[in-house]
Amino acid sequence: MTAVFTPHPNYWVLFGNYQTGDVLEFDDVTGAVEVTYGGALTARTAVLGLDNLITVE
């Protein structure tokens, strides 16, 4: 049997004081922004503003 599937990964950006290897609990994360890609889009830029909000361009 052959199974064919198309993965649809989700990417998120968040800002905080984290160390490599830290485990993040989804319920404890606030301010995360999803980064979506569509069509031929292969690069995005995330900016942390002076108001501490993340925008994706």
Gaussian input, Z-matrix of N, CA and C with variables (Angstrom, degrees):
# hf/3-21g

backbone

0 1
 N
 C     1     B1
 C     2     B2     1     A1
 N     3     B3     2     A2     1     D1
 C     4     B4     3     A3     2     D2
 C     5     B5     4     A4     3     D3
 N     6     B6     5     A5     4     D4
 C     7     B7     6     A6     5     D5
 C     8     B8     7     A7     6     D6
 N     9     B9     8     A8     7     D7
 C    10    B10     9     A9     8     D8
 C    11    B11    10    A10     9     D9
 N    12    B12    11    A11    10    D10
 C    13    B13    12    A12    11    D11
 C    14    B14    13    A13    12    D12
 N    15    B15    14    A14    13    D13
 C    16    B16    15    A15    14    D14
 C    17    B17    16    A16    15    D15
 N    18    B18    17    A17    16    D16
 C    19    B19    18    A18    17    D17
 C    20    B20    19    A19    18    D18
 N    21    B21    20    A20    19    D19
 C    22    B22    21    A21    20    D20
 C    23    B23    22    A22    21    D21
 N    24    B24    23    A23    22    D22
 C    25    B25    24    A24    23    D23
 C    26    B26    25    A25    24    D24
 N    27    B27    26    A26    25    D25
 C    28    B28    27    A27    26    D26
 C    29    B29    28    A28    27    D27
 N    30    B30    29    A29    28    D28
 C    31    B31    30    A30    29    D29
 C    32    B32    31    A31    30    D30
 N    33    B33    32    A32    31    D31
 C    34    B34    33    A33    32    D32
 C    35    B35    34    A34    33    D33
 N    36    B36    35    A35    34    D34
 C    37    B37    36    A36    35    D35
 C    38    B38    37    A37    36    D36
 N    39    B39    38    A38    37    D37
 C    40    B40    39    A39    38    D38
 C    41    B41    40    A40    39    D39
 N    42    B42    41    A41    40    D40
 C    43    B43    42    A42    41    D41
 C    44    B44    43    A43    42    D42
 N    45    B45    44    A44    43    D43
 C    46    B46    45    A45    44    D44
 C    47    B47    46    A46    45    D45
 N    48    B48    47    A47    46    D46
 C    49    B49    48    A48    47    D47
 C    50    B50    49    A49    48    D48
 N    51    B51    50    A50    49    D49
 C    52    B52    51    A51    50    D50
 C    53    B53    52    A52    51    D51
 N    54    B54    53    A53    52    D52
 C    55    B55    54    A54    53    D53
 C    56    B56    55    A55    54    D54
 N    57    B57    56    A56    55    D55
 C    58    B58    57    A57    56    D56
 C    59    B59    58    A58    57    D57
 N    60    B60    59    A59    58    D58
 C    61    B61    60    A60    59    D59
 C    62    B62    61    A61    60    D60
 N    63    B63    62    A62    61    D61
 C    64    B64    63    A63    62    D62
 C    65    B65    64    A64    63    D63
 N    66    B66    65    A65    64    D64
 C    67    B67    66    A66    65    D65
 C    68    B68    67    A67    66    D66
 N    69    B69    68    A68    67    D67
 C    70    B70    69    A69    68    D68
 C    71    B71    70    A70    69    D69
 N    72    B72    71    A71    70    D70
 C    73    B73    72    A72    71    D71
 C    74    B74    73    A73    72    D72
 N    75    B75    74    A74    73    D73
 C    76    B76    75    A75    74    D74
 C    77    B77    76    A76    75    D75
 N    78    B78    77    A77    76    D76
 C    79    B79    78    A78    77    D77
 C    80    B80    79    A79    78    D78
 N    81    B81    80    A80    79    D79
 C    82    B82    81    A81    80    D80
 C    83    B83    82    A82    81    D81
 N    84    B84    83    A83    82    D82
 C    85    B85    84    A84    83    D83
 C    86    B86    85    A85    84    D84
 N    87    B87    86    A86    85    D85
 C    88    B88    87    A87    86    D86
 C    89    B89    88    A88    87    D87
 N    90    B90    89    A89    88    D88
 C    91    B91    90    A90    89    D89
 C    92    B92    91    A91    90    D90
 N    93    B93    92    A92    91    D91
 C    94    B94    93    A93    92    D92
 C    95    B95    94    A94    93    D93
 N    96    B96    95    A95    94    D94
 C    97    B97    96    A96    95    D95
 C    98    B98    97    A97    96    D96
 N    99    B99    98    A98    97    D97
 C   100   B100    99    A99    98    D98
 C   101   B101   100   A100    99    D99
 N   102   B102   101   A101   100   D100
 C   103   B103   102   A102   101   D101
 C   104   B104   103   A103   102   D102
 N   105   B105   104   A104   103   D103
 C   106   B106   105   A105   104   D104
 C   107   B107   106   A106   105   D105
 N   108   B108   107   A107   106   D106
 C   109   B109   108   A108   107   D107
 C   110   B110   109   A109   108   D108
 N   111   B111   110   A110   109   D109
 C   112   B112   111   A111   110   D110
 C   113   B113   112   A112   111   D111
 N   114   B114   113   A113   112   D112
 C   115   B115   114   A114   113   D113
 C   116   B116   115   A115   114   D114
 N   117   B117   116   A116   115   D115
 C   118   B118   117   A117   116   D116
 C   119   B119   118   A118   117   D117
 N   120   B120   119   A119   118   D118
 C   121   B121   120   A120   119   D119
 C   122   B122   121   A121   120   D120
 N   123   B123   122   A122   121   D121
 C   124   B124   123   A123   122   D122
 C   125   B125   124   A124   123   D123
 N   126   B126   125   A125   124   D124
 C   127   B127   126   A126   125   D125
 C   128   B128   127   A127   126   D126
 N   129   B129   128   A128   127   D127
 C   130   B130   129   A129   128   D128
 C   131   B131   130   A130   129   D129
 N   132   B132   131   A131   130   D130
 C   133   B133   132   A132   131   D131
 C   134   B134   133   A133   132   D132
 N   135   B135   134   A134   133   D133
 C   136   B136   135   A135   134   D134
 C   137   B137   136   A136   135   D135
 N   138   B138   137   A137   136   D136
 C   139   B139   138   A138   137   D137
 C   140   B140   139   A139   138   D138
 N   141   B141   140   A140   139   D139
 C   142   B142   141   A141   140   D140
 C   143   B143   142   A142   141   D141
 N   144   B144   143   A143   142   D142
 C   145   B145   144   A144   143   D143
 C   146   B146   145   A145   144   D144
 N   147   B147   146   A146   145   D145
 C   148   B148   147   A147   146   D146
 C   149   B149   148   A148   147   D147
 N   150   B150   149   A149   148   D148
 C   151   B151   150   A150   149   D149
 C   152   B152   151   A151   150   D150
 N   153   B153   152   A152   151   D151
 C   154   B154   153   A153   152   D152
 C   155   B155   154   A154   153   D153
 N   156   B156   155   A155   154   D154
 C   157   B157   156   A156   155   D155
 C   158   B158   157   A157   156   D156
 N   159   B159   158   A158   157   D157
 C   160   B160   159   A159   158   D158
 C   161   B161   160   A160   159   D159
 N   162   B162   161   A161   160   D160
 C   163   B163   162   A162   161   D161
 C   164   B164   163   A163   162   D162
 N   165   B165   164   A164   163   D163
 C   166   B166   165   A165   164   D164
 C   167   B167   166   A166   165   D165
 N   168   B168   167   A167   166   D166
 C   169   B169   168   A168   167   D167
 C   170   B170   169   A169   168   D168

   B1=1.4391
   B2=1.5215
   B3=1.3311
   B4=1.4529
   B5=1.5259
   B6=1.3084
   B7=1.4658
   B8=1.5256
   B9=1.3005
   B10=1.4599
   B11=1.5218
   B12=1.3157
   B13=1.4629
   B14=1.5215
   B15=1.3141
   B16=1.4550
   B17=1.5210
   B18=1.3196
   B19=1.4659
   B20=1.5297
   B21=1.2905
   B22=1.4638
   B23=1.5276
   B24=1.3467
   B25=1.4644
   B26=1.5347
   B27=1.3101
   B28=1.4592
   B29=1.5209
   B30=1.3139
   B31=1.4548
   B32=1.5148
   B33=1.3326
   B34=1.4565
   B35=1.5202
   B36=1.3331
   B37=1.4552
   B38=1.5285
   B39=1.3331
   B40=1.4564
   B41=1.5094
   B42=1.3061
   B43=1.4504
   B44=1.5199
   B45=1.3162
   B46=1.4523
   B47=1.5104
   B48=1.2921
   B49=1.4524
   B50=1.5253
   B51=1.3366
   B52=1.4479
   B53=1.5194
   B54=1.3154
   B55=1.4543
   B56=1.5236
   B57=1.3311
   B58=1.4487
   B59=1.5226
   B60=1.3164
   B61=1.4524
   B62=1.5193
   B63=1.3527
   B64=1.4647
   B65=1.5218
   B66=1.3138
   B67=1.4599
   B68=1.5208
   B69=1.3285
   B70=1.4604
   B71=1.5160
   B72=1.3113
   B73=1.4536
   B74=1.5187
   B75=1.3133
   B76=1.4610
   B77=1.5293
   B78=1.3276
   B79=1.4697
   B80=1.5239
   B81=1.3269
   B82=1.4608
   B83=1.5226
   B84=1.3201
   B85=1.4598
   B86=1.5296
   B87=1.3364
   B88=1.4639
   B89=1.5216
   B90=1.2927
   B91=1.4610
   B92=1.5098
   B93=1.3371
   B94=1.4661
   B95=1.5256
   B96=1.3159
   B97=1.4614
   B98=1.5254
   B99=1.3247
   B100=1.4622
   B101=1.5227
   B102=1.3193
   B103=1.4663
   B104=1.5178
   B105=1.3266
   B106=1.4604
   B107=1.5287
   B108=1.3054
   B109=1.4589
   B110=1.5212
   B111=1.3207
   B112=1.4484
   B113=1.5191
   B114=1.3108
   B115=1.4608
   B116=1.5109
   B117=1.3240
   B118=1.4643
   B119=1.5295
   B120=1.3325
   B121=1.4584
   B122=1.5258
   B123=1.3335
   B124=1.4662
   B125=1.5178
   B126=1.3230
   B127=1.4626
   B128=1.5206
   B129=1.3172
   B130=1.4553
   B131=1.5201
   B132=1.3236
   B133=1.4507
   B134=1.5206
   B135=1.3216
   B136=1.4594
   B137=1.5263
   B138=1.3404
   B139=1.4624
   B140=1.5218
   B141=1.3363
   B142=1.4484
   B143=1.5186
   B144=1.3318
   B145=1.4624
   B146=1.5195
   B147=1.3094
   B148=1.4630
   B149=1.5236
   B150=1.3396
   B151=1.4659
   B152=1.5283
   B153=1.3423
   B154=1.4750
   B155=1.5195
   B156=1.3218
   B157=1.4543
   B158=1.5229
   B159=1.3171
   B160=1.4572
   B161=1.5192
   B162=1.3297
   B163=1.4587
   B164=1.5258
   B165=1.3173
   B166=1.4623
   B167=1.5017
   B168=1.3188
   B169=1.4650
   B170=1.5071
   A1=108.14
   A2=116.79
   A3=122.60
   A4=108.58
   A5=115.93
   A6=121.07
   A7=108.32
   A8=116.75
   A9=122.28
   A10=108.13
   A11=116.12
   A12=119.41
   A13=109.25
   A14=115.81
   A15=122.46
   A16=107.94
   A17=118.23
   A18=119.79
   A19=110.61
   A20=115.80
   A21=122.46
   A22=108.42
   A23=116.66
   A24=119.14
   A25=111.08
   A26=115.26
   A27=121.64
   A28=108.12
   A29=116.87
   A30=122.33
   A31=108.63
   A32=115.92
   A33=122.53
   A34=109.04
   A35=116.42
   A36=122.33
   A37=106.90
   A38=115.34
   A39=118.82
   A40=108.52
   A41=115.58
   A42=121.80
   A43=108.03
   A44=116.70
   A45=120.11
   A46=111.28
   A47=115.31
   A48=121.97
   A49=107.99
   A50=115.93
   A51=122.21
   A52=110.11
   A53=114.94
   A54=121.87
   A55=108.88
   A56=116.94
   A57=121.07
   A58=109.46
   A59=115.91
   A60=120.74
   A61=113.68
   A62=117.88
   A63=120.03
   A64=109.98
   A65=116.21
   A66=121.62
   A67=107.52
   A68=115.86
   A69=120.41
   A70=109.55
   A71=116.50
   A72=121.94
   A73=108.19
   A74=116.79
   A75=121.57
   A76=111.29
   A77=117.61
   A78=121.09
   A79=112.69
   A80=118.01
   A81=121.60
   A82=113.40
   A83=118.21
   A84=122.27
   A85=109.69
   A86=116.02
   A87=120.69
   A88=109.05
   A89=117.12
   A90=121.54
   A91=115.49
   A92=118.20
   A93=120.28
   A94=109.41
   A95=115.88
   A96=122.32
   A97=108.51
   A98=116.60
   A99=120.40
   A100=109.54
   A101=115.62
   A102=122.09
   A103=106.62
   A104=115.99
   A105=120.56
   A106=110.17
   A107=114.26
   A108=121.83
   A109=107.16
   A110=116.10
   A111=119.16
   A112=110.78
   A113=116.27
   A114=120.47
   A115=111.65
   A116=116.46
   A117=121.96
   A118=112.20
   A119=117.96
   A120=122.22
   A121=110.14
   A122=116.66
   A123=120.95
   A124=113.16
   A125=118.37
   A126=121.06
   A127=109.17
   A128=116.57
   A129=123.16
   A130=107.59
   A131=116.99
   A132=122.75
   A133=108.55
   A134=117.07
   A135=121.93
   A136=108.24
   A137=115.69
   A138=121.10
   A139=108.84
   A140=116.51
   A141=121.92
   A142=107.10
   A143=116.92
   A144=121.78
   A145=112.66
   A146=115.26
   A147=121.51
   A148=111.62
   A149=116.54
   A150=121.89
   A151=112.27
   A152=116.17
   A153=123.38
   A154=113.06
   A155=117.64
   A156=121.99
   A157=108.48
   A158=116.06
   A159=121.74
   A160=108.96
   A161=115.76
   A162=121.29
   A163=107.75
   A164=115.66
   A165=121.12
   A166=107.63
   A167=115.71
   A168=121.45
   A169=110.16
   D1=137.79
   D2=176.70
   D3=-113.71
   D4=129.11
   D5=177.57
   D6=-111.83
   D7=130.65
   D8=178.61
   D9=-116.34
   D10=130.87
   D11=177.56
   D12=-144.44
   D13=157.13
   D14=177.52
   D15=-115.09
   D16=117.38
   D17=-179.80
   D18=-71.71
   D19=146.49
   D20=176.89
   D21=-128.88
   D22=76.31
   D23=-177.20
   D24=-68.37
   D25=151.35
   D26=175.42
   D27=-112.92
   D28=137.39
   D29=178.69
   D30=-119.98
   D31=138.91
   D32=-178.92
   D33=-131.62
   D34=147.46
   D35=176.73
   D36=-120.53
   D37=134.99
   D38=172.40
   D39=-145.22
   D40=159.31
   D41=-177.41
   D42=-117.76
   D43=137.00
   D44=177.57
   D45=178.69
   D46=-178.98
   D47=-179.10
   D48=-97.32
   D49=84.03
   D50=-176.42
   D51=-117.94
   D52=152.42
   D53=176.88
   D54=-111.59
   D55=153.32
   D56=175.84
   D57=-55.75
   D58=130.21
   D59=179.10
   D60=95.34
   D61=-9.21
   D62=177.38
   D63=-61.91
   D64=140.41
   D65=175.47
   D66=-96.39
   D67=125.63
   D68=-179.16
   D69=-100.31
   D70=128.45
   D71=175.19
   D72=-88.29
   D73=124.65
   D74=-176.50
   D75=-53.99
   D76=-40.06
   D77=-178.08
   D78=-68.48
   D79=-20.33
   D80=-178.47
   D81=-94.22
   D82=-7.29
   D83=-176.46
   D84=-88.23
   D85=128.14
   D86=175.76
   D87=-126.75
   D88=148.56
   D89=176.54
   D90=81.95
   D91=7.46
   D92=179.32
   D93=-71.63
   D94=143.57
   D95=-178.91
   D96=-122.09
   D97=129.34
   D98=178.10
   D99=-76.47
   D100=137.32
   D101=176.76
   D102=-106.41
   D103=115.19
   D104=-178.35
   D105=-106.75
   D106=152.36
   D107=178.00
   D108=-127.64
   D109=136.89
   D110=178.51
   D111=-139.68
   D112=151.99
   D113=179.03
   D114=58.46
   D115=-129.49
   D116=-178.07
   D117=-91.89
   D118=8.19
   D119=-178.82
   D120=-67.74
   D121=121.38
   D122=-177.65
   D123=-123.47
   D124=-1.85
   D125=-179.31
   D126=-142.93
   D127=143.24
   D128=177.22
   D129=-137.20
   D130=158.93
   D131=176.83
   D132=-124.30
   D133=127.54
   D134=175.84
   D135=-106.34
   D136=133.75
   D137=-176.84
   D138=-124.47
   D139=130.51
   D140=173.59
   D141=-93.73
   D142=113.48
   D143=-176.34
   D144=-80.61
   D145=172.21
   D146=178.63
   D147=-62.12
   D148=-22.32
   D149=178.31
   D150=-86.49
   D151=7.82
   D152=-178.61
   D153=64.24
   D154=25.61
   D155=174.93
   D156=-107.11
   D157=142.66
   D158=-179.60
   D159=-96.03
   D160=132.10
   D161=173.05
   D162=-120.82
   D163=146.79
   D164=178.68
   D165=-113.17
   D166=125.88
   D167=-177.93
   D168=-107.92

